[in-house]
Amino acid sequence: MRTLIVTGDGVEDVEFTYPYYRLQEWDVEVDVAAPNGESFESKHGQSFDATTLAIEDAEVGEYDLLVLPGGRAPENLRLEAPGVPDLVREFDAENKPIASICHGVQLLISADVLEGRAATGYWSLEVDIENAGANFVDEEVVVDDNLVCSRAPDDLPAFMRETLTFVSEEVESPA
């Protein structure tokens, strides 16, 4: 199983690192895509050099799961990487799991994949989520078909519990 994490400058540190390492615990191959395939700096100043590829080189057919961490990265990506909404839209069209936390929902909004669905995200995005046609649900994790959404770092355990249900269908649980 392969996972693609799409992120960039301003990512919320723990919303990137927690899924990154938890997925690896499950022997899931994790690729990280960032603008131009370059290193990026987190919201709290940590530099990440482990970028696997440029966002524009990511092929949906090579992945089973998409993870969209929050922080300031999603807004930056909407400005710096205009192909991200198309990538998200392709994952959704193929009914592949998409896990979005906090401000990651901004990329779901930009991809126009929320119409008629339930979703959550950071509290300040409630109106944006509703304007995108979704039913905003203020809960630690919301699952609607192939979408897993959570609100903030405190929700990471529930976020990964639900994300890993998609993974567990493909790989054996670690001991």
Secondary structure per residue as TSV (DSSP state, phi and psi in degrees):
chain	resnum	aa	ss	phi	psi
A	1	M	-	360.0	141.5
A	2	R	E	-126.1	139.4
A	3	T	E	-120.3	143.4
A	4	L	E	-114.2	123.8
A	5	I	E	-104.6	124.2
A	6	V	E	-107.6	121.8
A	7	T	-	-159.3	-174.2
A	8	G	-	-176.0	-161.2
A	9	D	T	-53.5	136.8
A	10	G	T	89.7	4.2
A	11	V	B	-60.5	143.9
A	12	E	-	-70.1	117.2
A	13	D	H	-44.5	-58.8
A	14	V	H	-70.1	-26.5
A	15	E	H	-72.8	-17.1
A	16	F	H	-92.2	-52.7
A	17	T	H	-70.4	-37.1
A	18	Y	H	-61.5	-53.9
A	19	P	H	-63.6	-38.2
A	20	Y	H	-55.3	-50.0
A	21	Y	H	-79.6	-36.7
A	22	R	H	-60.9	-42.5
A	23	L	H	-64.0	-39.3
A	24	Q	H	-65.1	-32.5
A	25	E	H	-58.2	-30.2
A	26	W	T	-90.6	14.2
A	27	D	T	59.7	33.8
A	28	V	-	-92.9	130.8
A	29	E	E	-74.0	127.6
A	30	V	E	-118.6	121.1
A	31	D	E	-106.2	143.6
A	32	V	E	-114.9	123.0
A	33	A	E	-109.1	131.6
A	34	A	E	-135.4	162.6
A	35	P	G	-53.5	128.7
A	36	N	G	60.7	11.6
A	37	G	G	67.5	22.7
A	38	E	-	-97.7	165.4
A	39	S	-	-63.3	161.8
A	40	F	E	-142.1	160.4
A	41	E	E	-114.9	134.9
A	42	S	-	-76.2	171.5
A	43	K	T	-56.4	-33.1
A	44	H	T	-102.3	16.9
A	45	G	S	90.9	4.8
A	46	Q	-	-80.2	134.5
A	47	S	E	-94.9	134.3
A	48	F	E	-117.2	120.3
A	49	D	-	-104.3	-0.8
A	50	A	-	-85.5	31.3
A	51	T	-	-70.4	131.0
A	52	T	-	-86.6	-39.6
A	53	L	E	-157.6	166.7
A	54	A	E	-78.4	144.6
A	55	I	G	-53.6	-42.6
A	56	E	G	-65.8	-14.9
A	57	D	G	-95.1	-4.5
A	58	A	-	-71.5	132.2
A	59	E	-	-113.1	119.0
A	60	V	G	-53.9	-39.1
A	61	G	G	-62.3	-15.4
A	62	E	G	-90.1	-3.9
A	63	Y	-	-128.0	153.8
A	64	D	S	-108.5	-15.3
A	65	L	E	-151.6	141.3
A	66	L	E	-117.7	131.8
A	67	V	E	-117.6	131.0
A	68	L	E	-121.2	92.3
A	69	P	-	-72.4	163.6
A	70	G	-	-99.6	-138.5
A	71	G	B	84.3	-148.4
A	72	R	T	-89.2	-9.8
A	73	A	H	-57.6	-45.1
A	74	P	H	-58.8	-41.7
A	75	E	H	-65.4	-42.0
A	76	N	H	-61.5	-40.7
A	77	L	H	-64.6	-36.6
A	78	R	H	-62.5	-27.2
A	79	L	H	-91.1	-35.8
A	80	E	H	-97.5	-22.0
A	81	A	-	-133.4	76.0
A	82	P	T	-62.4	-11.7
A	83	G	T	-82.8	-8.9
A	84	V	H	-60.9	-46.2
A	85	P	H	-57.4	-37.3
A	86	D	H	-63.5	-41.8
A	87	L	H	-61.3	-47.2
A	88	V	H	-61.0	-45.2
A	89	R	H	-59.6	-40.0
A	90	E	H	-66.1	-42.8
A	91	F	H	-58.2	-45.1
A	92	D	H	-66.6	-42.3
A	93	A	H	-60.9	-30.6
A	94	E	T	-90.9	6.8
A	95	N	T	57.0	32.4
A	96	K	-	-84.6	144.3
A	97	P	-	-60.0	138.0
A	98	I	E	-127.3	121.8
A	99	A	E	-111.9	118.5
A	100	S	E	-125.5	131.7
A	101	I	E	-127.1	142.7
A	102	C	G	59.9	-118.5
A	103	H	G	-79.5	-3.0
A	104	G	G	-57.2	-27.1
A	105	V	H	-60.7	-22.4
A	106	Q	H	-59.1	-32.1
A	107	L	H	-75.6	-29.6
A	108	L	H	-69.0	-38.6
A	109	I	H	-63.2	-47.6
A	110	S	H	-63.6	-31.0
A	111	A	H	-80.3	-9.2
A	112	D	T	59.5	48.3
A	113	V	-	-115.1	10.3
A	114	L	-	-98.4	-9.8
A	115	E	T	-51.5	122.4
A	116	G	T	76.7	10.4
A	117	R	-	-112.1	166.9
A	118	A	E	-96.1	139.9
A	119	A	E	-156.0	164.6
A	120	T	-	-141.4	171.0
A	121	G	-	-175.9	-170.1
A	122	Y	-	-56.6	142.7
A	123	W	G	-53.8	-34.6
A	124	S	G	-71.7	-8.7
A	125	L	G	-99.1	6.0
A	126	E	H	-52.7	-49.4
A	127	V	H	-64.4	-39.6
A	128	D	H	-63.2	-42.2
A	129	I	H	-64.1	-44.0
A	130	E	H	-67.0	-38.6
A	131	N	H	-65.7	-22.3
A	132	A	T	-82.2	0.4
A	133	G	T	95.1	7.9
A	134	A	-	-97.3	161.4
A	135	N	E	-92.5	111.8
A	136	F	E	-73.2	128.2
A	137	V	-	-121.6	120.6
A	138	D	-	-87.5	75.1
A	139	E	S	-136.0	161.0
A	140	E	S	-62.7	-28.8
A	141	V	-	-151.5	138.4
A	142	V	E	-128.2	126.9
A	143	V	E	-115.4	126.0
A	144	D	E	-135.9	103.6
A	145	D	T	58.6	-113.8
A	146	N	T	-93.0	2.8
A	147	L	E	-100.2	133.4
A	148	V	E	-120.2	122.0
A	149	C	E	-128.5	141.8
A	150	S	E	-135.6	166.3
A	151	R	-	-88.7	-41.9
A	152	A	S	-164.5	173.6
A	153	P	G	-52.4	-35.7
A	154	D	G	-60.8	-20.4
A	155	D	G	-90.5	0.9
A	156	L	H	-54.7	-40.6
A	157	P	H	-59.4	-45.3
A	158	A	H	-67.8	-39.5
A	159	F	H	-57.8	-49.0
A	160	M	H	-73.3	-32.9
A	161	R	H	-57.1	-47.2
A	162	E	H	-73.6	-37.0
A	163	T	H	-62.9	-41.0
A	164	L	H	-69.7	-17.1
A	165	T	H	-64.6	-34.7
A	166	F	H	-69.6	-38.5
A	167	V	H	-67.9	-41.0
A	168	S	H	-63.6	-20.0
A	169	E	T	-72.5	-18.3
A	170	E	T	-109.5	-31.3
A	171	V	S	-131.3	163.3
A	172	E	-	-81.5	139.5
A	173	S	-	-59.7	140.4
A	174	P	-	-67.1	155.5
A	175	A	-	-68.9	360.0
